[in-house]
Amino acid sequence: MNVYNDEASIGLAQSSTSYSASTGRLPGGLLWSDTAAEAGRKLGAPTTTGLAPGGSEADWTGVEGQYDIHVYFFHDALHNIIISRSSNTAP
């Protein structure tokens, strides 16, 4: 699993829930510079969406047939992403 959560970049103190940035390739052709609209064009319609403080959240399942992705967009820029092995695929 790759996790990115840089609370300091939005002015919050680093906490125990902070993780370092992923340096690997993001699934679905995502780039850290993507906006919410660009992520939607690359991954299709999200499974779920919602509002979050200062931005929005979206989930996609089965990306590349094997990943579930949760993204938080802060001021329309991809900010936090959680990538996990999809529960719908064999290990």
C-alpha positions in Angstrom: 0.0 0.0 0.0 1.2 3.5 -0.8 0.0 6.3 1.4 0.6 10.0 1.1 -0.5 12.5 3.8 1.5 15.6 4.2 -0.3 17.7 6.8 2.5 20.2 7.0 1.8 21.3 3.4 -1.6 22.6 4.4 -0.4 24.3 7.6 -1.2 21.5 10.1 1.2 20.0 12.6 2.5 16.6 11.6 0.8 13.9 13.6 1.1 10.1 14.1 -1.2 9.7 11.1 1.2 11.4 8.8 3.0 9.3 6.2 5.8 10.0 3.7 5.1 10.6 0.0 5.0 7.6 -2.3 7.8 7.8 -4.8 6.4 5.0 -7.0 4.1 5.1 -10.0 0.5 5.9 -9.2 -2.1 3.5 -10.7 -4.4 4.6 -13.5 -2.0 7.1 -14.8 -2.5 9.5 -11.9 0.0 12.2 -11.3 0.5 14.3 -8.2 -0.3 17.4 -10.3 -3.7 16.1 -11.3 -6.9 18.1 -10.6 -10.2 16.4 -9.7 -11.3 16.7 -13.3 -8.1 15.1 -14.6 -8.4 12.2 -12.2 -12.0 11.7 -13.4 -10.9 11.6 -17.0 -8.2 9.1 -16.3 -10.2 6.8 -13.9 -13.8 7.3 -15.0 -16.7 8.1 -12.7 -15.8 7.6 -9.0 -17.6 5.0 -7.0 -18.3 7.5 -4.3 -17.7 11.2 -3.7 -18.0 13.7 -0.9 -17.1 17.0 0.5 -14.1 17.5 2.9 -12.7 20.5 4.6 -11.1 22.7 1.9 -11.8 20.2 -0.8 -13.5 17.0 -1.8 -12.9 13.2 -1.7 -13.5 10.5 -4.2 -13.1 6.7 -4.3 -12.5 4.4 -7.3 -12.5 0.6 -7.1 -10.9 -1.9 -9.3 -8.4 0.5 -10.9 -6.2 -1.5 -13.3 -8.2 -4.5 -12.2 -6.5 -4.6 -8.8 -6.4 -1.3 -6.8 -8.9 0.6 -4.7 -8.1 4.3 -4.5 -9.2 7.0 -2.1 -8.2 10.6 -3.0 -8.6 13.8 -1.1 -8.4 16.9 -3.3 -7.4 20.1 -1.5 -8.3 23.3 -3.5 -8.9 21.0 -6.5 -5.3 19.5 -6.4 -4.6 15.9 -5.7 -3.3 16.0 -2.1 -3.7 12.7 -0.2 -4.1 9.3 -1.8 -4.6 5.9 -0.3 -4.0 2.9 -2.6 -4.8 -0.6 -1.5 -5.2 -4.0 -3.1 -8.8 -4.3 -4.3 -10.9 -6.7 -2.2 -12.5 -7.8 -5.5 -9.3 -9.5 -6.8 -7.4 -12.6 -5.9 -4.1 -12.1 -4.0 
